[in-house]
Amino acid sequence: MKGYLSIRETSYKWGVSERRVNQYVTEGRIPGVERFGRSWAIPESARKPDDPRKKRGSKHDGKRRNSIQPLP
């Protein structure tokens, strides 16, 4: 369908598994999704939802808190 992507196509575009895209759809995290029979149609313009586990601008900047320091 023109202007829409399948779950498989969206998973390739976003670099995540098909299962993860399906979870986004069922959780209602992708606006504009349509159901056609047993398949989902995701708008081409849809953006990948942010992962709530990842915080932007973390004060640790990707460093572990209790990392082991090398001996001098």
C-alpha positions in Angstrom: 0.0 0.0 0.0 1.4 3.4 -1.0 2.5 5.6 1.9 2.6 2.7 4.4 5.1 0.1 5.4 4.7 -3.4 6.8 6.0 -4.4 10.2 8.9 -6.2 8.5 9.8 -3.1 6.4 9.6 -0.9 9.4 11.8 -3.2 11.4 14.6 -3.0 8.7 14.2 0.8 8.6 14.5 1.3 12.3 17.0 -1.5 13.0 14.9 -3.4 15.5 13.2 -6.8 15.4 9.8 -7.3 13.9 8.6 -8.3 17.4 9.6 -5.0 18.8 7.8 -3.1 16.1 4.7 -5.2 16.8 5.0 -4.3 20.5 5.2 -0.6 19.6 2.0 -1.0 17.5 0.0 -2.9 20.1 1.1 -0.4 22.8 -0.2 2.5 20.7 3.2 4.1 20.5 3.1 4.7 16.7 0.5 7.3 15.6 -1.4 6.7 12.3 -1.2 2.9 12.2 -4.0 1.1 10.3 -5.1 -2.5 10.6 -5.8 -4.3 7.3 -7.0 -7.9 7.9 -4.3 -9.5 9.9 -1.6 -7.1 9.0 -0.6 -3.6 10.2 0.2 -0.7 7.9 2.6 1.9 9.4 2.9 5.3 7.8 6.2 5.9 6.0 6.6 9.1 8.0 6.3 7.4 11.4 9.3 7.9 13.7 10.7 5.2 15.9 9.4 5.7 19.5 12.0 6.7 22.1 13.2 4.0 24.4 12.1 5.0 27.9 15.0 3.0 29.4 17.5 5.3 27.8 17.9 8.8 29.2 19.3 11.6 27.0 21.9 13.9 28.5 22.8 11.5 31.3 25.3 12.9 33.7 27.4 9.7 33.3 27.7 10.1 29.5 27.8 6.3 28.9 30.3 5.6 31.7 29.6 2.9 34.2 29.2 4.2 37.8 31.3 1.5 39.6 33.7 0.8 36.8 37.1 -0.8 37.8 40.0 1.6 37.4 43.3 0.3 36.1 46.2 0.0 38.6 48.9 2.7 38.3 
